[in-house]
Amino acid sequence: MAFAEGKWHLVDSDNFDAYMQAVGVGLVTRKMAGALKPSQEVKVEGDKWEIKTSSTFKSSELKFTVGTTFDENTPDGRKCKTTASLDGQKLTLEQKGDVDSTIVRDYNGSDMLMTLTAKDVTCTRKYKKEE
């Protein structure tokens, strides 16, 4: 999965505050998170993925195997049963919890488009790969 491996930096975000509100994130946390420009470091070994998200406010680490359901504690404090799937260069995480959410990372060369959906709200976050 060399297409996904590497370090990715957020360059653009649309509707992130509305998405966070839809999944139940409080106002203060939303304002702080919305001001951040996080990076994601992705490592892949076979079907095992590791995604480290880092910012000046908070960092998180997600480890999972594609095709399995796992317990996820999201950076905003939600507890979910998450299932990972891969279709070509598109990684999908289906989160089931108090509020269901879908996170899709679509890798395309040096760009990655992350689409987050909860309730009737969709957010897009664009990342660039570090050279």
Helices and strands as residue ranges (DSSP letters): E 6-14, H 16-22, H 27-34, E 39-45, E 48-54, E 60-65, E 69-73, E 79-87, E 90-96, E 101-108, E 111-118, E 121-129
